[in-house]
Amino acid sequence: MQGATVMITGGTGSFGSTMTRHLLSRDVGAVHVLSRDEAKQDEMRRRISDPRLRYFLGDVRDMESVEAATRGADFVFHAAALKQVPSCEFFPDQAVKTNVRGSHNVIEAAARSGVRSVVCLSTDKAVYPVNAMGMSKALMEKTAQAFARKSPSSGTTVSVTRYGNVMYSRGSVIPLFVKQLQEGRPLSLTEPLMTRFLMSLDDSVDLVDHAFFHAEPGDLFVRKAPAATIDTLARAVASLLGEDSPNISIIGTRHGEKLHETLLSREEMVTARDQGAYYRVPLDARSLEYGLYFDEGERDTAQLDDFTSENTRRLTLDQTKTLLMGLPEMQSVLGKGSG
């Protein structure tokens, strides 16, 4: 990617700013940051001083602002989204406008601008979705795959990455636990037995990198990830901050929350290719001529399991603490605490 121009939607978010630093370290020619929050752009401009950065104030819902940011780009990383589950439950129409229509705008603008590759970021909540956020992300995936199916010769490769909870990203529960501990308040847990995949921001960047270098049109990529219960995660954070017996308050599940998350359905596991640290699910490129397939079915899915946060590798308390200690944000918190 040396010398290339890269556009990142939602570029001022947790993933976007991490990816920006990653790209600048790889000697790209320019990074176009598209986001709708001028305050975050100003903060990012002060934090990352580099002449290769260009900021575009706009919204993926607005095709003109997307086209302006995409113009001249070689690669696009599409991270802009409404991600909060409860918010999307109350405003599902807004989730559709950003996560579905906005994604359509990004893909179409990229194709018109001759972008070589678009990687769209999705979530485990898109699998068997029970909430509006997951449903809108599932439709985002279908939008990307439909483009790949309809435009195989467009010259723009569109792929999807799907991942679980990104630790210490904006809105994640770990900063909340840290804040509650620092203020001497009880840790608020929804359901102690709830499990979640755990990934670092660097892991999410590696997944997107993998998709860029290995994707065929319409591919879906998943990074294999361990999981922990919410109770284990809370106690691990507390232990690192010197509290081995934290006061815990059970508040109950929020709107639209699952007990366990799924990264791949058993139907997707049928065609998934194991790539070591990743799974690759190729596009189902069959046409609407269903008559061609009446005598040829898929392999039996009954013997396969979904890839979930319940049946993946489960982390112990000590293993979770070790994982957390690898986060720069947690190292910073502990450094301040010891100072």
C-alpha positions as CSV (number, residue, x, y, z in Angstrom):
1,M,0.0,0.0,0.0
2,Q,3.0,2.3,-0.2
3,G,2.1,5.5,-1.9
4,A,-1.6,4.6,-2.0
5,T,-4.5,6.8,-1.0
6,V,-6.9,5.2,1.5
7,M,-10.3,6.5,2.6
8,I,-11.7,5.5,6.0
9,T,-15.4,6.1,6.8
10,G,-16.0,6.7,10.5
11,G,-12.3,7.6,10.6
12,T,-12.4,9.4,13.9
13,G,-13.7,6.4,15.8
14,S,-11.7,3.8,17.8
15,F,-11.0,1.6,14.8
16,G,-10.6,4.5,12.3
17,S,-7.9,6.3,14.4
18,T,-6.1,3.0,15.0
19,M,-6.2,2.1,11.3
20,T,-5.0,5.6,10.4
21,R,-1.9,5.3,12.6
22,H,-1.3,1.8,11.1
23,L,-1.6,3.1,7.5
24,L,0.7,6.1,8.1
25,S,3.3,3.8,9.5
26,R,3.2,1.8,6.2
27,D,4.1,4.9,4.1
28,V,0.7,5.4,2.4
29,G,0.5,8.5,0.2
30,A,-2.6,9.9,1.9
31,V,-5.4,9.0,4.3
32,H,-8.9,10.5,3.8
33,V,-10.9,10.6,7.0
34,L,-14.6,10.9,6.6
35,S,-16.7,11.5,9.7
36,R,-19.6,13.7,10.8
37,D,-18.2,14.9,14.1
38,E,-16.1,18.0,13.7
39,A,-15.0,18.0,17.4
40,K,-13.5,14.5,17.0
41,Q,-11.8,15.6,13.8
42,D,-10.3,18.5,15.6
43,E,-9.1,16.3,18.4
44,M,-7.6,13.8,16.0
45,R,-5.9,16.5,14.0
46,R,-4.2,17.7,17.2
47,R,-3.3,14.2,18.2
48,I,-2.0,13.0,14.8
49,S,0.0,15.7,13.1
50,D,0.8,14.4,9.6
51,P,0.4,16.2,6.2
52,R,-0.8,13.1,4.6
53,L,-4.1,13.3,6.5
54,R,-7.1,14.9,4.9
55,Y,-10.3,15.4,6.8
56,F,-13.7,15.4,5.1
57,L,-16.8,16.5,7.2
58,G,-19.8,14.5,6.0
59,D,-22.0,11.5,6.5
60,V,-22.3,8.2,4.7
61,R,-26.0,8.9,4.3
62,D,-25.1,11.8,2.0
63,M,-23.7,10.5,-1.3
64,E,-22.1,13.8,-2.3
65,S,-19.9,13.9,0.8
66,V,-19.0,10.2,0.3
67,E,-18.1,10.9,-3.3
68,A,-15.9,13.8,-2.3
69,A,-13.9,11.8,0.2
70,T,-13.7,8.8,-2.1
71,R,-12.4,10.7,-5.1
72,G,-8.8,9.6,-5.9
73,A,-8.8,6.7,-3.3
74,D,-7.3,3.4,-4.1
75,F,-8.7,1.6,-1.0
76,V,-11.7,2.1,1.3
77,F,-12.2,0.8,4.8
78,H,-15.8,1.3,5.7
79,A,-16.2,1.6,9.5
80,A,-18.9,4.2,9.9
81,A,-22.0,2.8,11.6
82,L,-24.5,3.1,14.4
83,K,-23.2,0.5,16.8
84,Q,-25.0,0.9,20.2
85,V,-27.6,-1.9,20.5
86,P,-30.1,0.0,22.8
87,S,-30.0,3.2,20.7
88,C,-30.7,1.2,17.5
89,E,-33.6,-0.6,19.3
90,F,-35.3,2.8,19.9
91,F,-34.3,4.3,16.5
92,P,-34.2,1.4,14.0
93,D,-34.9,3.7,11.1
94,Q,-31.7,5.6,11.8
95,A,-29.8,2.3,12.0
96,V,-31.1,1.4,8.5
97,K,-30.2,4.9,7.1
98,T,-26.6,4.7,8.3
99,N,-25.8,1.0,8.3
100,V,-27.6,-0.1,5.2
101,R,-28.2,2.9,2.9
102,G,-24.9,4.5,4.0
103,S,-23.0,1.3,3.2
104,H,-24.7,1.2,-0.2
105,N,-23.5,4.8,-0.8
106,V,-19.9,3.9,0.1
107,I,-19.8,0.9,-2.2
108,E,-21.4,2.7,-5.1
109,A,-19.2,5.7,-4.7
110,A,-16.1,3.5,-4.5
111,A,-17.0,1.6,-7.7
112,R,-17.6,4.9,-9.6
113,S,-14.3,6.3,-8.4
114,G,-12.3,3.2,-9.5
115,V,-11.4,2.1,-5.9
116,R,-9.5,-1.2,-6.0
117,S,-10.8,-2.7,-2.8
118,V,-13.5,-1.9,-0.2
119,V,-13.5,-3.7,3.2
120,C,-16.7,-3.3,5.2
121,L,-16.7,-3.9,8.9
122,S,-19.5,-6.0,10.4
123,T,-20.2,-7.6,13.8
124,D,-21.1,-10.9,15.4
125,K,-24.5,-9.4,16.1
126,A,-25.3,-9.8,12.4
127,V,-25.5,-13.5,12.8
128,Y,-29.0,-14.7,13.8
129,P,-29.8,-11.1,14.7
130,V,-32.3,-10.4,17.4
131,N,-31.7,-6.6,17.6
132,A,-32.0,-3.7,15.1
133,M,-28.3,-3.1,15.1
134,G,-27.5,-6.7,14.2
135,M,-30.3,-6.7,11.6
136,S,-29.0,-3.6,9.9
137,K,-25.5,-4.9,9.9
138,A,-26.7,-8.2,8.4
139,L,-28.3,-6.2,5.6
140,M,-25.0,-4.2,5.2
141,E,-23.3,-7.6,4.6
142,K,-26.0,-8.6,2.1
143,T,-25.6,-5.2,0.3
144,A,-21.8,-5.8,-0.1
145,Q,-22.3,-9.4,-1.3
146,A,-25.1,-8.3,-3.7
147,F,-22.7,-5.8,-5.3
148,A,-20.0,-8.5,-5.7
149,R,-22.6,-10.9,-7.2
150,K,-24.0,-8.4,-9.6
151,S,-20.8,-6.7,-10.6
152,P,-18.0,-9.3,-10.7
153,S,-16.1,-7.4,-13.4
154,S,-16.3,-3.9,-11.8
155,G,-12.7,-3.8,-10.9
156,T,-13.7,-3.0,-7.3
157,T,-13.3,-5.9,-4.8
158,V,-15.8,-5.6,-2.0
159,S,-15.4,-7.9,1.1
160,V,-16.7,-8.0,4.6
161,T,-15.0,-8.6,8.0
162,R,-17.0,-9.7,11.0
163,Y,-15.7,-9.5,14.5
164,G,-16.8,-9.5,18.2
165,N,-16.3,-7.0,21.0
166,V,-13.3,-4.8,20.5
167,M,-11.8,-4.3,23.9
168,Y,-11.5,-0.6,25.1
169,S,-13.1,0.7,21.9
170,R,-15.5,3.6,22.3
171,G,-18.6,2.4,24.1
172,S,-17.2,-0.9,25.3
173,V,-17.8,-2.1,28.9
174,I,-14.1,-2.1,30.0
175,P,-13.7,1.7,30.3
176,L,-17.0,1.7,32.2
177,F,-15.7,-0.9,34.7
178,V,-12.5,1.1,35.1
179,K,-14.5,4.3,35.8
180,Q,-16.7,2.6,38.3
181,L,-13.8,1.1,40.2
182,Q,-11.9,4.5,40.3
183,E,-15.1,6.2,41.7
184,G,-15.6,3.4,44.3
185,R,-18.9,2.3,42.8
186,P,-20.2,-1.2,42.3
187,L,-19.5,-2.9,38.9
188,S,-22.8,-3.1,36.9
189,L,-23.2,-6.4,35.2
190,T,-26.1,-7.3,32.9
191,E,-25.9,-11.1,33.3
192,P,-22.8,-12.7,34.8
193,L,-23.0,-15.8,32.6
194,M,-23.2,-13.8,29.4
195,T,-20.2,-14.5,27.1
196,R,-18.5,-12.2,24.6
197,F,-15.7,-12.6,22.1
198,L,-12.7,-10.5,23.0
199,M,-10.5,-8.8,20.5
200,S,-8.0,-5.9,20.7
201,L,-8.1,-3.0,18.3
202,D,-4.8,-4.3,16.8
203,D,-6.5,-7.6,16.2
204,S,-9.3,-5.8,14.3
205,V,-6.8,-4.0,12.2
206,D,-5.0,-7.3,11.4
207,L,-8.3,-8.8,10.3
208,V,-9.0,-5.9,7.9
209,D,-5.4,-6.2,6.6
210,H,-6.0,-9.9,6.0
211,A,-9.2,-9.2,4.1
212,F,-7.4,-6.6,1.9
213,F,-4.6,-9.0,1.0
214,H,-6.7,-12.2,0.5
215,A,-10.2,-11.2,-0.5
216,E,-12.1,-12.3,-3.6
217,P,-15.3,-10.3,-4.4
218,G,-17.9,-11.0,-1.8
219,D,-15.7,-12.8,0.7
220,L,-16.5,-12.8,4.4
221,F,-13.6,-13.0,6.9
222,V,-13.7,-13.8,10.6
223,R,-10.8,-13.8,13.0
224,K,-10.9,-16.7,15.5
225,A,-11.2,-15.2,19.0
226,P,-11.4,-16.4,22.6
227,A,-14.3,-15.4,24.9
228,A,-15.0,-14.8,28.5
229,T,-18.0,-14.4,30.7
230,I,-19.0,-10.8,31.6
231,D,-18.4,-11.8,35.3
232,T,-14.8,-13.0,34.5
233,L,-14.1,-9.8,32.5
234,A,-15.3,-7.6,35.3
235,R,-13.3,-9.5,38.0
236,A,-10.2,-9.4,35.8
237,V,-10.4,-5.6,35.4
238,A,-11.0,-5.2,39.1
239,S,-8.1,-7.5,40.0
240,L,-5.7,-5.5,37.8
241,L,-6.8,-2.3,39.6
242,G,-6.1,-4.0,43.0
243,E,-9.6,-5.1,43.9
244,D,-9.9,-8.9,44.1
245,S,-13.4,-9.0,45.6
246,P,-15.3,-6.2,43.8
247,N,-18.8,-5.2,44.7
248,I,-21.0,-6.3,41.8
249,S,-24.5,-5.1,41.0
250,I,-26.6,-7.2,38.6
251,I,-28.8,-4.9,36.5
252,G,-30.3,-7.4,34.0
253,T,-29.9,-7.5,30.2
254,R,-30.5,-4.4,28.1
255,H,-32.8,-4.1,25.1
256,G,-31.8,-6.6,22.4
257,E,-28.9,-8.3,24.1
258,K,-28.0,-11.9,23.5
259,L,-26.7,-14.3,26.1
260,H,-24.0,-15.5,23.7
261,E,-22.8,-14.1,20.3
262,T,-22.2,-16.0,17.1
263,L,-19.4,-15.2,14.6
264,L,-20.3,-17.9,12.0
265,S,-23.6,-19.7,11.6
266,R,-23.5,-23.5,10.9
267,E,-24.7,-22.7,7.4
268,E,-21.6,-20.5,6.9
269,M,-19.4,-23.2,8.5
270,V,-20.4,-25.5,5.6
271,T,-18.4,-23.5,3.1
272,A,-15.9,-21.8,5.4
273,R,-12.2,-22.2,4.7
274,D,-9.9,-22.5,7.7
275,Q,-7.0,-20.1,7.2
276,G,-5.3,-20.6,10.5
277,A,-6.1,-17.5,12.6
278,Y,-9.0,-16.7,10.3
279,Y,-12.1,-18.2,8.6
280,R,-12.9,-17.2,5.0
281,V,-16.4,-17.7,3.8
282,P,-16.6,-17.3,0.0
283,L,-19.5,-15.6,-1.8
284,D,-22.5,-17.8,-2.8
285,A,-22.3,-16.8,-6.4
286,R,-25.3,-18.8,-7.6
287,S,-27.8,-17.0,-9.7
288,L,-31.6,-16.7,-9.3
289,E,-32.0,-19.7,-11.6
290,Y,-32.9,-22.0,-8.8
291,G,-34.0,-24.8,-11.1
292,L,-30.3,-25.5,-11.8
293,Y,-29.9,-26.6,-8.2
294,F,-32.9,-28.8,-7.7
295,D,-30.8,-32.0,-8.0
296,E,-27.8,-30.7,-6.1
297,G,-28.1,-29.6,-2.5
298,E,-25.6,-28.4,0.0
299,R,-23.6,-30.7,2.3
300,D,-25.4,-31.7,5.5
301,T,-25.2,-29.0,8.1
302,A,-26.6,-31.1,10.9
303,Q,-23.2,-32.2,12.0
304,L,-21.8,-28.7,12.2
305,D,-21.9,-26.2,15.1
306,D,-22.2,-22.4,15.0
307,F,-18.9,-20.7,16.0
308,T,-20.1,-18.9,19.1
309,S,-18.7,-17.2,22.2
310,E,-20.1,-20.1,24.2
311,N,-18.2,-22.9,22.3
312,T,-15.0,-21.0,21.5
313,R,-11.9,-21.1,23.7
314,R,-13.1,-19.8,27.1
315,L,-10.6,-17.7,29.0
316,T,-9.9,-18.1,32.7
317,L,-9.6,-15.1,35.1
318,D,-5.8,-15.1,34.8
319,Q,-5.9,-15.5,31.0
320,T,-8.3,-12.6,30.8
321,K,-6.0,-10.5,32.9
322,T,-3.1,-11.3,30.7
323,L,-5.1,-10.3,27.6
324,L,-6.1,-7.1,29.2
325,M,-2.5,-6.3,30.2
326,G,-1.6,-6.3,26.5
327,L,-3.9,-3.3,25.8
328,P,-2.1,0.1,25.7
329,E,-5.2,1.7,27.3
330,M,-5.1,-0.6,30.3
331,Q,-1.3,-0.1,30.6
332,S,-1.9,3.6,30.7
333,V,-4.6,3.2,33.4
334,L,-2.3,1.1,35.5
335,G,0.6,3.5,35.0
336,K,-1.5,6.4,36.2
337,G,-2.8,4.3,39.1
338,S,0.7,3.5,40.3
339,G,2.0,7.1,39.8
